[in-house]
Amino acid sequence: RIVKSGRISNMIFYGPPGVGKTTVANIIAEKSGKIFYKLNATNASLKDIQEITKELDTFLGVNGVVLYLDEIQNFNKKQQQSLLEYIEDGRITLIASTTENPYFYIFKALLSRSTIFEFKPVEENDIKKALNRAIEIKSIGYNEIKLQVEPEAINYLCAYCNGDVRKAINGLEVALNSTKPNSDKVVVIDLETVKDSTQSKVIAYDNDGDAHYDILSAFQKSIRGSDADAAIHYLARLIKAGDLISICRRLQVIAAEDIGLAYPQVSMIVKSLVDSARELGFPEARIPLAEATILLATSPKSNSACLAIDAALNDLENMSIGDIPNHLKDAHYSGACKMGRGVEYKYPHNYPNHYVKQQYLPQNINNKIYYQYGDNKFEKAIKDYWDKIKK
């Protein structure tokens, strides 16, 4: 609707490679009727922007210009700020694209003046249309030679590229350029040919970007949701990316955060499996990692410890806590008794069942309850024990 209206606004295109960001920007530029400039932030500089702004006061820039800035995340804050004045008064209409989350990498003043469009990976059926169209175009240049691409080959390319149309077409192009016609003057592209013409399938992953955190998030949430199959799937993605450190750290976090006191021994088991994985390295590390993942996914769950410490930390930030009770303060120095330190402390081991009631929390929060027993076999047993003792 924006393109058809002819009133182009500032836009930021966000999404993975090969999904049409640049193509859409070119279409918009053609429809806008304005002078179109294109820069790539990986090699452009402040001088390149200044050269464009010089044109704004000439006849060429009388209607304003459209600037397409690819990979804008590579521009620093100063470079991005240099565009603000011209975007503000409408002389430059900015269309920027990025593969990184714009909320992390783009200057907030630019974000507030732009509409963000998220581009998703292209579905396999649509990639198939693009490949068939590419085959039709390529067939025109073969003259007497015929081109035959088997359906299995097309299906493989669609699955191999992970939603990246450019990657699928590149794989097809390598297959076509490296295959000679047979005796019947037919270039046959079958499944084996495209497999030979493509690299190992690459999973979208970057060590400090969205894909990294999205997969780790899905990994932990699948384990927390007790879905062993989904957890193994996301583990496979992380293994494919070779990110052993992140897997090991996340497994140990999950053991404490999501299984916790429902099965306290699991932390020791996971630590052992993680240490084994680190010693083995890939590819063998996949086995103890899978074992730890399935164990965590199928274990009983409790986040009672996590909730307790978070509630206590929250009170430290937002409440007046008060002083530690005098009877709990350190009394191992001369003069402590004169200051009332430790005088009224009751030593629990001197009492039946090693328990005696006394105040431990500061007076200001004396009635606070941070730990709520989880609804699982282990914590229920502990609760029953202490209910009996404290009564």
Buried (B, 14 or more C-beta within 10 A) or exposed (E): EEEEEEEBEBBBBBBBBBBBBBEBBBEBBEBBEBBBBBBBBEEBEEEBBEEBBEBBEEEEBEEBBBBBBBBBBBBEEEBBEBBBEBBEEEBBBBBBBBBBBBEEBBBEBBBEBBEBBEBEBBEBEEBBEBBEEBBEEBBEEBEEBBBBBBEEBBBBBBEBBBBBBBBBBBBBEBBBEEBEBEEEEEBBBBBEBBBEBBEEEBBBBEEEBBBBEBBBEBBBBBBBEBBBEBBBBBBBBBBBBEBBEBBBEBBBBBBBBBBBBBBBEBBEBBBEBBEBBEEBEEEEBBEBBBBBBBBBBEBBBBBBBBBBEEBBEEBEEEEEBEEBBBBBBEBEEEEBEEEEBBEEBEEEEEEEEEEEEEEEBBEEBEEEEBBEBBEBEBBEEEBEEEEEEEE
